[in-house]
Amino acid sequence: MTKGLWTPGFIGAQPVQWLASVAGVEGGRRGLFVRANAGMGKSTFVRGVAYVLGGLLPYEYRSARNRAPLRAGFVDYMRAQVDADQWRAIAGSGLIPVVIAQRDVPYAMSATEADVRETEWYRSYDALRSGPLEPEEFTAFLYDHLPEEMKTRMYGERVRVPRHRGDSFEALMALGGRGCAAGDAVAVGVDRFRRLLKRPDTLVLIDSVDEIPFQCRGNFLESLERLIADDGYAIGRYIITSRSLGGTEESRIDRLCGDGERAEFAPFDEPRQRRLFDILDRSYGGMAPVGFEAVRATPGFGSLLGNPGMLAAIVEELKRSDGSVGTLVNRCLANIERILPKTGGEIPGCDRIAIAHLAYDAIVPERRVFADGVERAASNGQGVFDRERFLELFNRYREEDGNGDRADNEEALDRTISRCGIFREDADTIRFEYDAVKAYFAAIWLCRRLAVDEDGGVMVDRFLADNGHVSDAVAIAMLCALERMEIGGDGGTVLRTFYRRVLCAAFAHDDYRQRSGMVAATNAQRVLRLMNDFDFGGPVRQPEPVATWHKALCGFPGASPAGGTR
């Protein structure tokens, strides 16, 4: 397999080969659909192409996640994976890159600033809410979604000689308009942008279609179809990136790209995980408190390492030296939560509570009465939600549990599903992408309920048993909940009740087993056994009398899976 931007790179179509095949070919329209999950590197790939073709530097075209020194580490990693010969051939192809980013939101310095930017970003799609746009309107809309580095080149406030290309952008600057006032700069920039889209040597890079608001996504794609078909423009080379969308929207992208073979990101396998872990560790000065193997061996973290964005968040937290309390595991999961909004802010409280309640439903599928009057299980018992039921539950939980404003529900859904990257969205279903993230949020809801329920023990019993099978998510959630109660000072009766129910299930007698079941006993034993090494090989907190009870469990080496003894 030929190398791409990553090694081994892609499954299916090979983007570098595709670029080589379209460079210098006049006439016709050819598109490529690059698909990958959130955090896998779609935008990094787009940055790499823009950098090689036009000198758009990763430092200038940045996203919220690429914080220094993480940014430096990612750049070093990307450089190490480049196939120099192939990229040298592409760099001399004459293609001019135009990056259309659905998100180019600078990293906010406060939660308030982040909220303002989120709302501004969401409102930037208002033009598409009532229907598709004609080409002239749509090009003005697309100009607004260019990265700032592209805009500054368009209106000429700053000119930089591209590192790898010749004089493509300098020729564009010769169109005039240098040093113009801010208001005129936009008009000049839009005009130059339109001229650029009429050149046959332009490569249009449309990044992260999945992050377009739900209500606007179909209209965006139809507007794009009209623009590509318009003879007044020469959009003949384009790459579209997106997460899996399923259904008609994904089919439309396939048709836009000529129904050719897609480029799928290859799995981020262990050798590349290890390489990126080491590079990011060195970017922070080396000597992380735990190594790659310890993280990978921890339940739930193997899949997180398979996502470069999640891996980066883990390394960032491992290198943090701010005196944070709690286990490294819980702190790493909390850091993943912190990066999800992508703007430097926090997930709004009402959204966070809704996500936590849905995570609980994904593990324990309680029955709910839905808008059609029918009572159904919230999920299918395997953590998968019917799409329409998920959307209904999110809105309900956001309002009832989080006191969210009904008027903001649509924006909140877009913020949560389209841009947080923790859900897998298919044509008719939605599910949490990662067990560890699902468990982390489920623990938030579990603790919230235990703090107010008079009989919290019943809830613990149900959480251990009612999913009907032994699950890593159950064990991880229980351990995260234990720590949340410890750190939060919720010791007292709630914490003792929690421990007691776990221990009762683990050491279940036959009469008790009839009520809680084999699953509860096995899940409870797994919780207790993981206490020894769940914190990346180290123990989690075991205050008395739990430490004594835990030693008692370890004294039963022949314990059966059901929790009894042989």
Secondary structure, DSSP 4 states (H G I P E B T S, - for coil): ----SSSS-EEES-HHHHHHHHTT--SS-EEEEEE--TTSSHHHHHHHHHHHHH---TTTS--TT--TTHHHHHHHHHHHH--HHHHHHHHTS--EEEEEES--PPPPSSHHHHHHHHHHHHHTTGGGSSS---HHHHHHHHHHTS-HHHHHHHHTSS----SSS-SHHHHHHTTS-TT--HHHHHHHHHHHHHHHHTSTTEEEEEE-GGGS-HHHHHHHHHHHHHHHH-TTS---EEEEEE----HHHHHHHHHHTTT---EEEPP--HHHHHHHHHHHHHHTTS--SS-HHHHHHSTTHHHHHTSHHHHHHHHHHHT--S---S-HHHHHHHHHHHHTTSSSS---HHHHHHHHHHHHHHHS--EEE-TTS-EEESS-SSSEEEHHHHHHHHHHHHHHTT---GGGHHHHHIIIIIHH--EEE-SSEEEES-HHHHHHHHHHHHHHHHTT-TTHHHHHHHHHHTT-S--HHHHHHHHHHHHHHHHTT-THHHHHHHHHHHHHHHT--HHHHHHHHHHHHHHHHHHHHHTTTTBTTBPPP--TTHHHHHHHHHT-TTB-TTS-B-
